[in-house]
Structures are given as structure tokens and as C-alpha cells.
């Protein structure tokens, strides 16, 4: 068996839609759903759908029933800059 070390390529940076990338940027410090709603001025179903999408994409992890349990699974340096609250 060949024991040479192969150089590892860095995983590709995630590609975000403009608003989608803002959610993980805010998640660097675990927010509550209400924090996300206030920042993005969206409804609870919109926040929930975005979190489901980010989780399905493997970008975040959550623990059901645990407050502020959203955890980033990607390098924070790969995130876009968090823009100010729209409005």
C-alpha cells in the first residue's frame, strides 16, 4: 500500500444566493429565530424555511428543542460580510 502523503485540496467555498448567505453570516453568533426575523424583517415561516434549506445543504446544524443551537458547519471566512439590517 502506498503511504505517500497526498496534498489535500481545500473544500470548495459554498455558493450562496445573496440573501441566503446573510443567514449564516448572522449565525456566527447563535441567534434566536426572533433575532433572524428582526434582522431580515421576515416572517417566522420564512426564517424556518431558510434554516431548513441551510441545514439540508450541510451549512448549519440545529438541535431540535434547544434554544440558540444553530451551529455553523463551514469556515466563517467563507461567509459574505453581514450587511446592515435592511430598512
C-alpha positions as CSV (number, residue, x, y, z in Angstrom):
1,X,0.0,0.0,0.0
2,X,1.4,3.4,-0.9
3,X,1.9,5.6,2.2
4,X,2.8,8.8,0.5
5,X,1.0,11.9,1.7
6,X,-1.3,13.3,-0.9
7,X,-1.9,17.0,-0.7
8,X,-5.5,17.7,0.3
9,X,-7.5,20.2,-1.6
10,X,-9.4,22.7,0.4
11,X,-13.2,22.1,0.2
12,X,-14.9,24.4,-2.3
13,X,-16.3,27.5,-0.9
14,X,-20.1,27.4,-0.6
15,X,-22.1,29.4,-3.2
16,X,-24.8,31.5,-1.7
17,X,-27.7,33.4,-3.2
18,X,-27.5,37.0,-1.9
19,X,-30.0,36.7,1.0
20,X,-29.1,33.0,1.7
21,X,-25.5,34.0,2.5
22,X,-26.6,36.6,5.0
23,X,-28.2,34.0,7.3
24,X,-25.0,32.0,8.0
25,X,-23.2,35.4,8.4
26,X,-25.5,36.3,11.2
27,X,-25.4,32.7,12.7
28,X,-21.7,33.1,13.6
29,X,-23.1,34.0,17.0
30,X,-26.1,31.7,17.7
31,X,-29.3,33.7,17.2
32,X,-32.8,33.1,18.2
33,X,-35.5,32.8,15.5
34,X,-36.7,36.2,16.7
35,X,-33.3,37.7,16.1
36,X,-33.3,36.4,12.5
37,X,-36.9,37.7,12.0
38,X,-35.9,41.2,13.3
39,X,-32.7,41.4,11.3
40,X,-34.2,40.3,8.0
41,X,-37.7,41.7,8.5
42,X,-39.3,38.4,7.5
43,X,-42.0,36.1,9.0
44,X,-41.4,33.0,11.1
45,X,-42.1,30.7,8.2
46,X,-39.5,32.5,6.1
47,X,-36.9,32.0,8.8
48,X,-37.8,28.4,9.3
49,X,-37.6,27.7,5.5
50,X,-34.2,29.3,5.2
51,X,-32.9,27.3,8.2
52,X,-34.2,24.1,6.7
53,X,-32.5,24.9,3.4
54,X,-29.2,25.8,5.1
55,X,-29.4,22.6,7.1
56,X,-30.2,20.4,4.1
57,X,-27.2,22.0,2.3
58,X,-24.9,21.0,5.2
59,X,-24.1,24.5,6.1
60,X,-25.6,24.5,9.6
61,X,-26.7,22.1,12.3
62,X,-29.5,22.5,14.8
63,X,-30.7,20.6,17.9
64,X,-34.5,20.3,18.0
65,X,-36.0,21.9,21.1
66,X,-32.7,23.6,22.2
67,X,-32.7,27.4,22.1
68,X,-29.9,29.1,20.1
69,X,-28.5,25.7,19.0
70,X,-27.7,26.8,15.4
71,X,-24.1,25.8,14.6
72,X,-22.1,26.8,11.5
73,X,-20.5,23.8,9.8
74,X,-18.4,25.9,7.4
75,X,-15.4,28.1,7.9
76,X,-16.7,31.6,8.9
77,X,-14.1,33.1,6.5
78,X,-16.2,31.6,3.6
79,X,-19.2,33.7,4.6
80,X,-20.2,37.0,2.9
81,X,-20.0,40.2,5.0
82,X,-23.1,40.6,7.1
83,X,-25.0,43.6,5.7
84,X,-26.9,46.0,8.0
85,X,-30.5,45.4,8.8
86,X,-32.5,46.2,5.6
87,X,-34.8,49.0,6.1
